[in-house]
Amino acid sequence: MQRELKIPVWGISTPGAAIIAELGNTKATTKADQEGKWMVHLPEFKAGGPYTLKICEKEKPGEDVVLSGILIGDVWIASGQSNMEWQVQQAKDASKEIANKMVYKQDGIIILGPMYRSYQKEGNRIRISFTEIGSGLSTSDGKDVAGFAIAGNDKQFHWAKAVIEGNEVVVYSDEVAEPVAVRYAWADNPECNLINSEGLPAVPFRTDDWKGITQS
């Protein structure tokens, strides 16, 4: 995590749940909105670590999400050996660009891949919206979008077809007539290829909070 900047932590949980996030000796609390989305900002840290980040719902003790081995320092974001070389060559002042994006939220500077924002059900399909798309979405290999899975109320995930429509992705499967949830790159060594205009890969996500459910 980036040193000397407030640390955003966010996720999806039970709608209305009280959320507690702890990092080192610091703690932040918030309440999930009606869609279950939440975000807190932990205070600035100097370079150091490793630290442990613990996130939990106050009403569900013992079901903590724990991330260990977290280091605080200077963060540089790149993707793939060739992309890393290209970014270093193209960025005249990479540290300034990152600071502008993170501190001042200056438009036009993209340092992350597409991040899940929201979804909308449309009959037998689910439409996914993203942030951090730059001037548009595409695939890294020029092929059809890969890496999406979809499920109905039976909680059985099936690999899905996905189509880019403007700045959104429409996901569907002939095996799921009434979908309710979507996951992307939610597997070990996933085959996925969604990127933004900067060539940065989409961040794995899921719209559900089901436990112990895998793709079939």
C-alpha positions in Angstrom: 0.0 0.0 0.0 1.1 3.5 -0.7 2.8 5.3 2.2 1.7 8.7 3.6 -1.7 8.5 1.9 -5.0 7.6 3.4 -5.7 3.9 2.6 -9.1 3.2 1.0 -10.6 -0.2 1.8 -13.9 -1.3 0.2 -16.1 -4.3 -0.5 -19.5 -5.8 -0.6 -21.3 -7.3 2.4 -24.7 -7.7 3.9 -26.8 -4.6 3.2 -26.9 -2.4 6.3 -24.1 -4.3 8.1 -21.7 -2.6 10.5 -18.2 -3.0 9.0 -15.0 -2.9 11.0 -11.6 -2.6 9.3 -8.4 -2.9 11.3 -4.8 -2.4 10.1 -2.0 -2.5 12.7 -3.3 -0.5 15.6 -5.7 1.6 13.6 -9.4 1.0 13.1 -12.2 2.4 10.9 -15.9 1.7 10.9 -18.8 2.3 8.5 -22.1 0.9 7.5 -22.9 -0.9 4.2 -25.4 0.7 2.0 -28.7 -0.8 0.7 -26.7 -2.7 -2.0 -24.2 -4.0 0.5 -21.4 -1.7 -0.8 -19.1 0.0 1.7 -15.8 1.9 1.9 -13.6 3.2 4.8 -10.4 5.2 4.8 -7.6 4.2 7.2 -5.1 6.8 8.3 -1.8 7.4 6.6 1.1 5.1 7.4 4.9 5.6 7.0 6.8 2.9 5.1 7.0 -0.3 7.1 5.4 -3.6 7.8 4.4 -6.3 7.5 0.9 -5.5 8.8 -2.3 -7.5 9.0 -5.6 -6.2 7.6 -8.7 -7.6 9.3 -12.2 -6.9 8.0 -15.4 -8.1 9.6 -19.1 -7.5 10.0 -19.9 -6.6 13.6 -22.9 -9.0 13.6 -20.9 -12.0 12.4 -18.0 -12.6 14.8 -15.6 -15.3 13.7 -16.1 -14.7 10.0 -13.3 -12.2 9.6 -11.5 -11.6 6.3 -7.8 -11.5 7.2 -5.0 -10.3 4.8 -1.5 -10.7 6.2 2.0 -9.6 5.0 0.9 -6.2 3.9 3.7 -3.7 3.3 3.6 0.1 3.2 5.8 1.9 0.8 5.9 3.3 -2.7 3.5 1.6 -5.1 4.1 1.2 -8.8 1.4 -0.4 -10.8 2.1 -2.3 -14.1 0.9 -5.4 -15.8 3.1 -8.0 -17.6 6.8 -7.7 -18.5 6.2 -6.0 -21.9 3.6 -3.6 -20.4 5.9 -2.7 -17.6 8.7 -1.8 -20.0 6.3 0.2 -22.2 4.9 2.2 -19.2 8.3 3.1 -17.9 9.4 4.3 -21.4 6.2 6.3 -22.0 5.8 7.9 -18.6 7.8 11.1 -18.4 7.1 11.5 -14.7 5.4 8.3 -13.5 5.5 9.2 -9.8 3.8 12.6 -10.5 1.1 10.9 -12.6 0.4 8.4 -9.9 0.3 11.1 -7.2 -2.1 13.2 -9.3 -4.4 10.3 -9.7 -4.4 9.1 -6.1 -4.2 12.5 -4.3 -5.9 14.9 -6.6 -8.0 12.5 -8.6 -7.0 14.2 -11.8 -9.0 13.0 -14.8 -7.4 11.3 -17.7 -4.7 9.4 -15.8 -5.4 5.7 -15.6 -3.2 3.6 -13.3 -5.6 0.7 -12.6 -7.4 -1.8 -14.7 -11.2 -1.9 -15.0 -12.9 -2.2 -11.6 -16.4 -3.5 -11.0 -19.0 -0.7 -10.2 -22.5 -2.2 -10.5 -24.7 -4.6 -12.3 -28.2 -4.7 -13.8 -30.3 -7.7 -14.6 -31.8 -7.6 -18.1 -33.9 -10.8 -18.7 -31.5 -13.7 -19.1 -28.5 -11.4 -19.1 -26.6 -9.3 -16.6 -25.0 -6.0 -17.6 -21.8 -5.0 -15.7 -20.5 -1.5 -15.4 -16.9 -0.5 -14.6 -14.8 2.4 -13.5 -11.2 3.0 -14.6 -12.0 2.2 -18.3 -10.1 5.0 -19.9 -11.5 5.5 -23.4 -13.0 2.0 -23.6 -12.9 -1.7 -23.0 -11.4 -4.4 -25.1 -9.5 -7.7 -24.8 -5.8 -8.3 -24.5 -5.7 -10.9 -27.3 -8.4 -9.5 -29.7 -10.6 -12.5 -29.0 -14.0 -12.8 -27.3 -14.2 -11.8 -23.7 -13.2 -14.7 -21.4 -13.2 -15.2 -17.6 -16.9 -14.6 -16.7 -19.1 -17.0 -14.9 -22.8 -16.6 -14.2 -25.3 -18.3 -11.8 -29.0 -18.4 -11.0 -30.8 -18.9 -7.7 -29.4 -22.5 -7.5 -26.0 -20.9 -7.0 -24.4 -23.1 -9.7 -21.9 -21.1 -11.7 -21.4 -21.8 -15.4 -18.8 -20.3 -17.7 -20.5 -17.5 -19.6 -20.4 -15.6 -22.8 -19.6 -11.9 -22.5 -20.0 -9.1 -25.0 -18.5 -5.6 -24.7 -21.2 -3.0 -25.3 -19.7 0.5 -25.1 -18.2 0.9 -21.7 -20.1 -2.1 -20.2 -20.0 -5.9 -20.5 -23.2 -8.0 -21.0 -22.9 -11.5 -19.6 -25.1 -14.5 -20.3 -25.3 -18.3 -20.6 -27.7 -20.7 -22.3 -27.6 -22.8 -19.2 -28.9 -20.0 -16.9 -32.3 -18.7 -17.7 -32.7 -16.3 -14.8 -29.2 -15.1 -13.7 -28.7 -13.4 -10.4 -24.9 -13.3 -9.9 -21.7 -12.9 -12.0 -18.0 -13.5 -11.2 -14.9 -12.5 -13.2 -11.5 -14.2 -12.9 -12.7 -15.7 -9.7 -10.5 -18.9 -9.9 -7.0 -20.1 -9.5 -4.9 -19.2 -12.6 -8.0 -17.8 -14.5 -8.2 -17.4 -18.2 -9.3 -13.8 -18.6 -8.6 -11.1 -21.1 -10.6 -7.9 -20.3 -8.5 -4.7 -20.4 -9.0 -1.0 -20.6 -7.6 1.5 -23.1 -4.3 1.5 -21.3 -3.9 -2.2 -21.6 -4.4 -2.8 -17.9 -6.3 -6.0 -16.9 -9.6 -5.9 -15.2 -9.6 -6.6 -11.4 -11.3 -9.9 -10.4 -14.7 -9.4 -8.7 -17.9 -11.1 -7.8 -21.4 -9.7 -7.3 -22.5 -12.4 -4.8 -21.4 -13.2 -1.3 -22.1 -16.9 -1.4 -19.6 -19.2 0.4 -18.0 -22.3 -1.0 -19.5 -21.9 -4.5 -17.4 -22.7 -7.5 -17.8 -22.8 -11.3 -19.0 -25.9 -13.0 
